[in-house]
Each structure stands twice: as C-alpha cells, then as structure tokens.
C-alpha cells in the first residue's frame, strides 16, 4: 500500500516537473499565442457586432410574407429612436413559427439586428472555436517534427502580426459594398504580399504552412463563400513556387509581373467554375492582377528594413554577405591569407555537399566564409598562415590550446558586432563542437604533464543544424587532406571516411539532423571536389625544378 502511495506521489511530482519545465521553456511562445488569440477575438467581436444577425441567422434570410421557421422573441428592451418610431419590449414575440412575417415584424427584426444591444454571442463563441482550431493547426505545422526546425520567437511574432493583419483587412473590407462579394474580396486581401515576406525572411516551408493557416482564417472572415479562401491558398502556394528561383533583389520585379498574371488567371478560373461571369468580372480580374503586381513591389521596399530588424538569413542578405569584396574578407586576405584560402575551399566543399543532400547551400557558403574570422587577431598561431616558424614551439601545449580555441569565441564576438544572422553565428560557434584538440593533448601527455580531455577540448557545442555539421566536416577534411601524400581518389575516399567516422564516434553529429544517407552523399561530394583540386598535373617538356642552380636553354625547333 505504501509502495503504491509512493508511486502516485512520484508520478504527480514528475508530471508537475514536466509541466513546469514545459511552461518555463515555452513561456514566451504561449504568451504570443494568447495575445494573438485575444486580438483575433477583438476583430471577431467587431465583425459580429456590426453584422445584422438575429440569434445565428442573417437578416437577409427573412422577408415580408415569408412563413417563419422559428419563433423569435426579444431578449432585451430596445427603446425607440430617430430612425425607428417604435419600441421593442423584453419577451415580446417578434415572429412566430408557422405564421407569415408581417411588415411590422420585419421592421422589428431589422431593428433588433442593427441594435448594438444585440450581439450574437453564439456566433462569437463559434469564432472562439475557429480560432482555437487555427492556433492548433499553427502549433502542429510549426512543430519541429513537421517543419524540421524550432521556430524562433521573432518568427512567431511576425507570423502572428501578419495573420492578424490579413484577417482584419478581410473582415473590414467585407463591410464595404465594393468588396462584399466573394469575387471582389480577393482584390483587397494582401495575402501574396505577406507570403513573399515570409518566404524571403523565414523560408519556403514556413510560407507554405502559413498559406494553409491563412486560408483557414480567411474562410472564417469571409463565410459567404469559399472562393476567397481558395484564392488565398492558391495564390500563396504559387507565390512560394515563384520565389524559389530568385537570387537578387531585382528579381522581385519579374516575380511581381508573373504573380499579377497568375492571380488574374486564378480568379478568372473561379469565375468560370462558379458560373459568375458578369459586369464586374473585368474589374475583379484587373484588381487581383494589380494586387499581385503591387505585392511584389511593396515587398521589395519592406524587405530591407525587415531584414535588418529581424536579422534573418534571407536569400538577399546571404547574397550580400557572400560578396568577397566586403571589408572583412579583404582584411582577412591581407592579414591571414592562409585562412582566407582555407575558408574558400571549405565553402566550396560545404556548398557542394549541401546541394547534394538538399540543405541550404548559400547559408553553408556564407558560414564557411566567416567560420574562422576569429583567427584574424592572431593569424600567426594557425598552421595555414605559418611560413617556416611555428609560434607554438615557444610556448607550452596548455597555452597553445588557449590560443587555438579562443578563435571560436573571438569569431562569435566579431559576428555579433557585425550583426550577422543567428544561423551564421551558430555555424561559427559550432564548427569545432566540443571536440578534442588532439595535437596539443598528445603533446602535453608526451611531456608528462597532467592533462584531462576537457582542458584540451573546444568549449562549443556540437552542431545543431545540417549546415553547421557539414561545415565542421568540410573544415576537418580540408585541413587534414593538405597533409595527405599522393591524394588519389581511393586514398581520399578512405581518408575522408575515417575522418567522418571519427566525428560520428565522438558524438559531434548527434544533434545535426544528418542521416546515414546524407553522410554518404557528403563524403562523395568531398571526394569529387578534392580529387579535382589535388589532381596530378602533366609535366611539360623541359620543365625543371626552380631550386636547381642552372637553368637550361630551351631550344625551339
């Protein structure tokens, strides 16, 4: 009996600790969801309060002479005013089931529907259920197992703001007669504009997921027809597809033109499917075409400040950072030329590997360019910059380790000072993980010093992304293969496989998300690049060793 009580107590304590830990680690996300829910509720309240509804039925469903299908009684007293010269009293029967609706009864229905006292609380409760469904869908689509990454707070805030913006515009626009029809409402909904921003700032997966969430939100905001919701969904998916091939900011102009034509085509098809070709068709089609075109142009203007504010690794930001003529890279070329060339080759290896497995190739290239910027303060202590003299010969292994591993910390500090995207900073911080600095560890042991592996290891954490792991492997492989004699393809394959297996055995790849198939593809891409880099060259006739004293005369035939 006591054992069972102890088990129950331990179970309760475990559950309590679990929920406490969950809320402490996800507290900000939960707060954002609550705030989003409240703002959606405010917009919904406005929508319901300004709609002519009685109980849960639209006033347009009733007309004079119609046989009522239900009995409606007044739940509150409504006094007369300038527009209506009659009063309605609490408990008064307005229409009775089975009887025709009189003109006086119809006027009272209209009075009840337009009165601010008559808020359709059942419709408001229905909206709460819809919002819970939207949030549940968002939690599912942006969970790590589905989207493949942990959503950051800034992304969640931005997505929430964009959803509320589109939802509110849809609700408010539907109140105007010009946009009250389901085929005119898409003209004013800025869904493509929002999807473009999300695609560039947070990636295609995030934008696709948001398109489905937005479609559900618009479906509730415009309940007259599913056309606005279908249009938003189709336009969103098409926008993401178009944005896949862009590389430069000016590509947004062509995106705008294509998007304008596609949106016009979507709406025209819906018009045909729903047999709604009328006098407003031309205006509606031209309107959505203009919507699509302006979405791209406006997004181009908003992207630069948003990239700076959110500090995201957008395609445009990464393209700018990959320019080797920027001041930092030019300085590296001057003060640490060996590190500069090493970084270029690591970038080439990492980019090829990412393309092989479908990872973010341009992020890997930029991360590789900047992964060793911490070496610029003391470049002479790193092998690729040494020419004969080795600074480590004059200091003990313990000091050497402090100097070598400090380049990671200094690199992270430089990256923060430059406001590099977090994803690039993570690569700088994780490209050595917490691996052992073997050369100095064994040198210290050889000298008889008392050593521990922790004192001779890097202080970072193992890679948490595929791109960071690839750069770790590319960095290791490039540095090690420089010392490989006769780097033939079989020798490269064997040597690279050994290096990668060592990283895997040391648990450096455990949290990277790489599969065994990915690792095989990465190794093969490394071999292909390095085999081309180290290929043997043909010795030309009369080619001599430059160290020889005599230079023979070359006789031409």
C-alpha positions in Angstrom: 0.0 0.0 0.0 2.8 2.4 0.9 4.6 1.5 -2.3 1.5 2.4 -4.3 1.2 5.8 -2.5 4.9 6.4 -3.1 4.5 5.7 -6.8 1.4 8.0 -7.0 3.4 10.8 -5.3 6.4 10.3 -7.6 4.1 10.3 -10.7 2.4 13.6 -9.6 5.8 15.2 -8.9 7.1 14.0 -12.3 4.0 15.5 -14.1 4.4 18.7 -12.1 8.0 18.9 -13.0 7.2 18.2 -16.7 4.6 20.9 -17.0 6.8 23.4 -15.0 9.7 22.7 -17.3 7.5 22.9 -20.4 6.0 26.3 -19.4 9.3 27.7 -18.4 10.9 26.8 -21.8 7.9 27.7 -23.9 6.5 30.6 -21.9 7.1 33.3 -24.5 5.5 31.2 -27.2 2.4 30.6 -25.1 2.2 34.3 -24.3 2.3 35.1 -28.0 -0.4 32.6 -28.8 -2.6 34.1 -26.1 -2.1 37.7 -27.3 -2.8 36.6 -30.9 -6.0 34.8 -29.7 -7.1 38.0 -27.9 -6.5 40.2 -30.9 -8.3 37.8 -33.2 -11.2 37.8 -30.7 -11.4 41.7 -30.8 -11.6 41.7 -34.6 -14.2 39.0 -34.5 -16.3 40.9 -31.9 -16.2 43.9 -34.2 -17.3 41.7 -37.1 -20.2 40.2 -35.2 -21.3 43.5 -33.6 -21.5 45.2 -37.0 -23.3 42.3 -38.7 -27.1 42.2 -39.0 -27.7 38.9 -37.3 -30.5 37.5 -35.1 -29.7 34.5 -33.0 -27.4 32.9 -35.6 -29.3 33.8 -38.7 -28.7 36.6 -41.2 -31.4 39.2 -41.5 -31.3 38.7 -45.3 -32.8 35.2 -44.8 -36.1 36.8 -43.9 -38.7 38.8 -45.9 -42.2 40.1 -45.6 -44.8 37.4 -46.2 -42.4 34.5 -45.6 -43.5 31.7 -43.3 -41.3 31.8 -40.2 -39.4 28.6 -39.5 -38.8 29.5 -35.9 -40.2 31.8 -33.1 -38.0 34.8 -32.2 -38.6 36.8 -29.0 -36.9 39.9 -27.8 -34.4 39.2 -25.0 -34.0 42.9 -24.2 -35.9 46.1 -24.3 -35.0 48.4 -27.1 -36.4 52.0 -26.9 -37.5 54.0 -30.0 -35.1 56.4 -31.7 -35.0 58.8 -34.6 -34.9 56.0 -37.2 -37.4 53.7 -35.6 -40.6 55.2 -34.1 -41.5 52.0 -32.1 -40.1 50.3 -29.1 -39.4 46.6 -28.6 -40.0 45.1 -25.1 -38.3 42.2 -23.5 -40.2 38.9 -24.0 -42.2 40.3 -27.0 -42.8 37.8 -29.7 -41.4 39.3 -33.0 -42.2 36.4 -35.4 -43.9 33.1 -34.7 -43.1 29.7 -36.2 -45.6 28.7 -38.9 -47.0 32.2 -39.4 -46.2 34.7 -42.1 -43.9 37.6 -41.3 -45.7 40.9 -41.2 -44.2 44.2 -42.3 -44.2 45.3 -38.7 -42.5 42.1 -37.6 -39.8 42.6 -40.4 -39.1 46.1 -39.2 -38.7 44.8 -35.6 -36.3 42.2 -36.9 -34.2 44.8 -38.7 -34.3 47.0 -35.5 -33.0 44.1 -33.4 -30.3 43.2 -35.9 -29.0 46.7 -36.1 -29.2 47.4 -32.4 -25.8 47.4 -30.6 -27.5 45.6 -27.7 -28.0 42.6 -29.9 -24.6 40.9 -30.0 -24.8 37.3 -31.4 -22.9 35.6 -28.6 -23.3 32.2 -30.1 -21.6 33.4 -33.3 -18.9 34.9 -31.1 -18.4 31.6 -29.3 -18.2 29.8 -32.7 -15.4 32.2 -33.6 -13.5 31.2 -30.5 -13.7 27.6 -31.6 -12.4 28.5 -35.0 -9.5 30.5 -33.5 -8.6 27.5 -31.3 -8.6 25.4 -34.5 -6.3 27.9 -36.3 -3.9 28.0 -33.3 -3.9 24.2 -33.0 -3.1 24.0 -36.7 -0.3 26.5 -36.3 1.2 24.6 -33.4 1.1 21.4 -35.4 2.5 22.8 -38.7 5.3 24.7 -36.9 6.3 21.9 -34.6 9.9 20.6 -35.1 8.8 17.1 -36.4 6.7 18.8 -39.2 8.7 21.9 -40.2 12.1 20.5 -39.3 13.3 23.2 -37.0 12.5 25.0 -33.8 10.6 28.2 -34.6 12.2 31.3 -33.1 10.3 33.9 -31.2 10.8 36.6 -33.8 9.3 34.4 -36.5 6.3 33.5 -34.3 5.7 37.2 -33.6 6.0 38.2 -37.2 3.6 35.4 -38.4 1.1 36.4 -35.7 1.2 40.0 -36.8 0.8 39.0 -40.5 -2.2 36.8 -39.8 -4.0 39.4 -37.8 -3.3 42.0 -40.5 -4.8 39.8 -43.2 -7.7 38.7 -41.1 -8.6 42.2 -40.0 -8.3 43.6 -43.6 -10.6 40.8 -44.8 -13.2 41.5 -42.1 -13.2 45.2 -42.5 -13.2 45.1 -46.3 -16.2 42.8 -46.4 -18.2 45.6 -44.7 -17.9 47.8 -47.8 -20.3 47.1 -50.6 -17.5 47.3 -53.3 -15.7 44.2 -51.7 -18.7 42.5 -50.2 -19.0 39.8 -52.9 -16.7 36.7 -52.8 -15.1 37.5 -56.2 -14.3 41.2 -55.3 -12.9 40.5 -51.8 -9.6 38.9 -53.1 -8.8 42.3 -54.7 -8.1 43.8 -51.3 -6.6 40.8 -49.4 -2.8 41.3 -49.2 -2.1 37.6 -48.9 0.6 37.5 -51.6 2.4 40.4 -50.1 2.6 38.6 -46.7 3.6 35.3 -48.3 6.5 37.0 -50.2 7.8 38.5 -46.9 7.6 35.2 -45.1 9.3 33.3 -47.9 12.3 35.6 -48.1 12.6 36.1 -44.3 11.9 32.6 -43.0 11.9 30.2 -45.9 9.6 28.3 -48.1 8.4 25.7 -45.6 7.3 28.5 -43.2 5.4 30.2 -46.1 3.7 27.1 -47.3 2.5 26.3 -43.8 1.3 29.9 -43.3 -0.7 29.7 -46.6 -2.8 26.9 -45.2 -3.3 28.7 -41.9 -4.2 31.9 -43.7 -6.7 30.1 -45.9 -8.5 28.8 -42.8 -8.6 32.3 -41.3 -10.0 33.9 -44.5 -12.6 31.1 -44.7 -14.0 32.3 -41.4 -13.5 36.0 -42.1 -15.5 35.7 -45.4 -18.1 33.0 -44.6 -20.3 33.9 -47.6 -18.2 31.7 -50.0 -15.1 29.5 -50.1 -13.7 31.5 -53.1 -11.6 34.0 -51.1 -10.1 31.2 -49.0 -9.3 29.1 -52.1 -7.9 32.1 -53.9 -5.6 32.9 -50.9 -4.4 29.3 -50.7 -3.7 29.0 -54.4 -2.0 32.4 -54.6 0.1 31.6 -51.5 1.4 28.3 -52.9 2.1 29.9 -56.3 4.0 32.7 -54.7 6.3 30.3 -52.8 6.9 28.4 -56.0 7.8 31.5 -58.0 10.1 32.8 -55.2 12.2 29.6 -55.3 14.4 30.7 -58.1 15.2 34.3 -57.1 18.7 35.3 -56.2 18.8 39.1 -56.4 16.5 41.9 -55.3 15.8 43.0 -58.8 14.3 39.5 -59.5 11.3 40.8 -57.5 10.2 42.8 -60.5 9.7 39.7 -62.6 8.1 38.0 -59.7 5.6 40.8 -59.5 4.7 40.6 -63.1 4.3 36.8 -63.1 2.3 36.9 -59.9 -0.1 39.5 -61.4 -0.9 37.2 -64.3 -1.3 34.2 -62.1 -3.7 35.8 -59.7 -5.8 37.1 -62.6 -5.9 33.6 -64.0 -6.9 32.1 -60.7 -9.8 34.4 -60.2 -11.0 34.1 -63.8 -11.0 30.3 -63.4 -13.0 30.6 -60.2 -15.4 32.9 -62.0 -15.9 30.2 -64.7 -16.2 27.3 -62.2 -18.8 29.1 -60.1 -20.6 30.5 -63.3 -20.2 34.1 -62.1 -19.2 35.9 -65.3 -20.9 39.3 -65.1 -20.2 43.0 -65.5 -17.8 43.0 -62.5 -15.5 40.3 -64.0 -13.1 42.6 -65.8 -12.7 44.9 -62.8 -12.2 41.9 -60.4 -9.6 40.3 -62.7 -7.7 43.5 -63.2 -7.9 44.2 -59.5 -6.3 41.0 -58.4 -3.7 41.4 -61.1 -2.8 44.8 -59.7 -2.8 43.2 -56.2 -0.3 40.6 -57.3 2.0 43.1 -59.0 1.9 45.6 -56.1 2.6 42.8 -53.6 6.0 42.1 -55.1 6.9 45.8 -55.5 5.8 46.7 -51.9 7.6 43.6 -50.5 10.8 44.7 -52.2 10.5 48.0 -50.3 9.7 46.4 -46.9 12.3 43.6 -47.1 15.4 45.7 -46.5 14.3 47.2 -43.1 12.7 43.9 -42.1 15.9 42.0 -42.8 17.8 44.5 -40.6 15.2 44.5 -37.9 14.7 40.7 -37.7 18.3 39.8 -38.7 17.2 36.8 -40.7 19.4 34.8 -43.1 17.3 35.7 -46.1 18.5 34.9 -49.6 19.2 38.6 -50.3 21.0 39.1 -47.0 23.2 36.0 -47.6 23.9 37.0 -51.1 25.2 40.4 -49.8 27.3 38.6 -47.2 28.8 36.2 -49.7 30.4 39.2 -51.6 34.2 38.6 -51.1 34.9 42.3 -51.7 33.4 43.2 -48.4 35.8 44.9 -45.9 36.1 41.9 -43.6 37.0 39.4 -46.2 39.5 41.8 -47.9 41.1 42.3 -44.5 41.3 38.5 -44.0 43.1 38.2 -47.3 45.7 40.6 -46.2 46.3 39.6 -42.6 45.5 35.9 -42.8 45.9 34.7 -46.4 46.1 31.1 -45.5 42.9 31.2 -43.5 41.2 33.1 -46.4 42.1 30.4 -48.9 41.2 27.7 -46.4 37.8 29.3 -46.0 37.2 29.5 -49.7 37.9 25.8 -50.2 35.7 24.9 -47.1 32.9 27.0 -48.7 33.3 25.1 -52.0 33.1 21.7 -50.2 30.2 22.7 -47.9 28.1 24.2 -50.8 28.6 21.1 -52.9 27.6 18.9 -50.0 24.5 20.9 -49.2 23.4 20.8 -52.8 23.8 17.0 -52.7 21.6 16.5 -49.7 19.2 19.4 -50.2 20.4 21.6 -47.4 20.8 25.4 -47.5 23.8 25.8 -49.8 24.1 29.6 -49.7 23.9 29.6 -45.9 26.7 27.0 -45.8 28.8 29.0 -48.2 28.4 32.2 -46.1 29.0 30.3 -42.9 32.2 28.8 -44.3 33.5 32.2 -45.4 33.0 33.6 -41.8 33.7 30.5 -39.7 37.3 31.4 -39.0 37.1 35.2 -38.7 38.3 34.8 -35.1 41.8 33.8 -36.4 42.4 37.3 -37.8 43.6 38.7 -34.5 46.4 36.1 -34.1 46.8 34.5 -37.5 50.4 33.5 -37.0 49.4 30.8 -34.5 47.5 28.8 -37.1 49.2 26.4 -39.4 47.7 27.7 -42.7 49.3 31.1 -42.1 52.7 29.9 -40.9 55.7 30.1 -43.2 58.6 28.2 -41.6 58.4 29.5 -38.0 55.9 27.9 -35.7 54.9 30.1 -32.7 53.7 27.1 -30.7 57.3 25.9 -30.4 58.0 28.7 -27.9 55.0 28.1 -25.6 53.7 25.0 -23.7 50.7 23.0 -25.0 48.3 24.4 -22.4 48.9 28.0 -23.7 48.7 26.8 -27.3 45.2 25.3 -26.6 44.0 28.5 -25.1 45.1 30.5 -28.2 43.7 28.0 -30.7 40.3 27.6 -29.1 40.0 31.3 -28.5 39.4 31.9 -32.2 35.9 30.5 -31.8 35.0 32.9 -29.1 36.5 35.8 -30.9 34.8 34.8 -34.1 31.4 34.8 -32.3 32.1 38.2 -30.8 33.0 39.6 -34.2 29.9 38.1 -35.7 27.7 39.7 -33.0 29.4 43.0 -33.6 28.6 42.8 -37.3 25.0 41.7 -36.6 25.4 38.5 -38.6 22.3 36.3 -38.7 22.0 33.9 -35.8 22.3 30.9 -38.1 25.7 32.1 -39.3 26.8 32.8 -35.7 25.7 29.3 -34.8 27.9 27.9 -37.5 30.9 29.9 -36.2 30.3 28.7 -32.7 29.7 25.1 -33.5 32.2 24.3 -36.3 34.5 22.6 -33.8 31.8 21.5 -31.4 33.4 20.2 -28.2 36.0 18.0 -29.9 39.4 17.3 -28.6 42.4 19.3 -29.9 44.4 16.2 -30.4 47.8 17.6 -31.4 48.3 19.6 -28.2 46.6 17.0 -26.0 49.1 14.3 -27.0 52.0 16.8 -27.0 51.2 17.6 -23.3 50.9 13.9 -22.5 54.3 13.3 -24.2 55.8 15.9 -22.0 54.5 14.2 -18.9 52.0 16.9 -18.0 48.9 16.1 -16.1 46.1 16.6 -18.6 42.3 16.0 -19.0 40.4 15.9 -22.2 38.1 18.7 -21.1 41.1 21.1 -20.7 42.2 20.3 -24.2 38.8 20.4 -26.0 36.9 23.2 -27.7 34.3 24.9 -25.5 31.5 25.0 -28.0 28.6 22.6 -28.5 28.1 20.1 -31.3 26.3 21.2 -34.5 22.6 21.6 -34.2 21.9 22.0 -38.0 22.8 20.2 -41.1 24.7 23.2 -42.4 26.8 23.6 -39.3 27.7 19.9 -39.3 28.7 20.0 -43.0 31.0 22.9 -42.3 32.5 21.0 -39.4 33.2 18.1 -41.7 34.4 20.2 -44.5 36.8 22.2 -42.2 38.2 18.9 -40.8 38.6 17.3 -44.2 40.2 20.3 -46.0 42.7 20.8 -43.2 43.6 17.1 -42.9 43.8 16.4 -46.7 46.5 19.0 -47.1 49.0 16.7 -45.4 47.9 13.6 -47.4 50.6 12.2 -49.7 49.5 11.0 -53.1 45.9 12.1 -52.8 44.4 9.6 -55.3 40.6 9.0 -55.3 40.8 5.7 -53.4 43.1 7.3 -50.8 40.8 10.3 -50.5 37.8 8.1 -50.0 39.4 6.0 -47.3 40.9 9.0 -45.5 37.7 11.1 -45.6 35.6 8.2 -44.4 38.0 7.8 -41.5 37.7 11.5 -40.6 33.9 11.5 -40.7 33.6 8.3 -38.7 35.8 9.8 -36.0 33.5 12.8 -35.8 30.5 10.5 -35.6 32.1 8.3 -32.9 32.8 11.5 -30.8 29.1 12.3 -30.9 29.7 15.5 -32.8 26.9 14.8 -35.3 24.2 13.5 -32.9 22.1 16.7 -33.0 22.8 17.8 -36.5 19.9 16.0 -38.2 22.1 14.3 -40.7 21.1 10.8 -41.8 23.5 8.0 -42.9 22.4 8.6 -46.4 23.2 12.3 -46.0 26.7 11.4 -44.7 27.3 9.1 -47.6 26.4 11.9 -50.0 28.5 14.4 -48.2 31.6 12.2 -48.3 31.1 11.5 -52.0 30.8 15.2 -52.8 34.0 15.9 -50.8 35.9 13.3 -52.7 34.7 14.7 -56.0 35.8 18.3 -55.2 39.1 17.3 -53.6 40.0 14.8 -56.4 39.7 17.7 -58.8 41.6 20.0 -56.6 44.5 17.6 -56.0 44.6 16.0 -59.5 48.0 15.2 -60.8 49.4 17.6 -63.4 51.2 16.7 -66.6 55.0 17.6 -66.5 55.7 19.7 -69.6 58.9 19.1 -71.7 62.0 20.9 -70.4 60.2 21.8 -67.1 62.8 22.0 -64.4 62.9 22.3 -60.6 63.1 26.0 -59.7 65.6 25.2 -56.9 68.2 24.0 -59.4 71.1 26.4 -60.0 71.3 26.0 -63.7 68.5 27.0 -66.0 68.9 25.1 -69.3 68.4 26.8 -72.5 65.1 25.9 -74.3 65.8 25.3 -78.0 63.0 25.8 -80.4 62.7 23.7 -83.4 
